């Protein structure tokens, strides 16, 4: 007896085999990299710190992935149970007795559709724009988090600080930037159109596929922020409090970055879950083909109320954090909270946080204790008030106050905040305990005092950076060896005597600069062991022989021990 697989079974087998091979390749690559890094850290004596990093990243990544995937996939599965499984031929309010010879008693979730309270019917002219907008919003959320992942992935290892940057929050500004990009680039608009059509045709497959990918993306980004999470559990009070909220400075160094990371996670998870479930319900019952959506059932409204309540609580948390983020505001003349931030933006953020919390709490209460008679008027008024306040206080009102009240009398309005910024900056750099003393010069300079301070007198700087740089550039402009990008003033010890020297640094490939054989003022590169991309011309800043050019001192000789040599260091001459 011979057994043969069907085409669908063969296709599923090939898909599973391909996924298995990819996971095997990734596992081998990950194990090889972790093994090599563990051996290296053990060799340098930092294996415990590396294991702490791995454990922290693992806990963050796995925990965030599980919570996000369970939330998204669970709500999508519940939406599949509660959605309309067939096209309803008659408007709700009439008794449906038979469709295609069968009685439509219940849907897949065991929900009696005929006994459910239904919301307002949506015709095609409202349904189609809503579904297209929601599908584009789904794509925007997905693209935004993929961009954040790429920004965390592509970090220049040559930078002094390779800590991944703080992830960019999904905000109305970020969504508006995507809309502007669609307007400027035709190919992006075409891609968005194709995505929208595909989402409307295959909503279950695409929404279900995006959920685990989004979960992995958020988990990856959060796990990469382990250097912001670990200090939170080892926080130490600074014994200094900020003047606006009267909180210890350590809350902004250790606590606020972690809170912003939680905000990044919750906003993406809750917003995607809410929009995906709404889109699932709107496309159920073959609504686009039927030309109308017959309204949300009672069970669907309870589900959406719960998701909307959680989303509004997250929005309230976001506005609460934005109050503390005003301390980093660049709006005023100095960095930090300004007059407009304190008198306009802060009260507005606090009011919006309270209003969003009240709306979220009411929606969750309505999801748990869903009344038989629903009055949506108070909820509509609250949401309308929230939208108006959010738009007005985000840019309109602060801009008006800044233009009409602050700028005409900016010095008087901003002086308290400028003094506060200066005081806290001095305190941060340990300059708040400097004693100011008045220097009262006396006209009693004698020849004897000049002779006693001969070294100081001879080391007075006579050359300024700008004319020195211009002179050197003019001398070298017809010689194509290099170009001076800058001039700096520094002090060096030459023959046991400190001198003030300005070393311009030209970018050229080679090594040390030496005088040219024709004894003119041009410099030529001489070869070194190794390879460099810079050189120096050293002049004495305390010597001027008019009209001669700046003096030229012999170039320094560098010697690097062989055990410290690398392609980026200077070595001794051949």
Secondary structure by P-SEA (a helix, b strand, c coil): cbbbbcaaaaaaaaaaaaaaaaaaaaaaaaaaaaaaaaaaaaaacaaaaaaaaaaaaaaaaaaaaaaaaaaaaaaaaaaaaacccccccccccccccccccccccccccccccccccccccccaaaaaaaaaaaaaaaaaaaaaaaaaaaaaaccccccccccccccccccaaaaaaaaaaaaacaaaaaaaaaaaaaaaacaaaaaaaaaaaaaaaaaaaaaaaccccccccccccccccccccccccccccccaaaaaaaaaaaaaaaaaaaaaaaaaaaaccccccccccccccaaaaaaaaaaaaaaaaaaaaaaaaaaaacccccccccccccccccccaaaaaaaaaaaaaaaaaaaaaaaacccccccaaaaaaaaaaaaaaaaaaacaaaaaaaaccccccccccaaaaaaaaaaaaaaaaccccbbbbbbbbbccccaaaaaaaaaaaaacccccaaaaaaaaaaacccccccccccccccccccccbbbbbbbbbbbccccbbbbccccccbbbbbbcccccccbbbbbcccccccccccccccbbbbbbcccccccccccccc
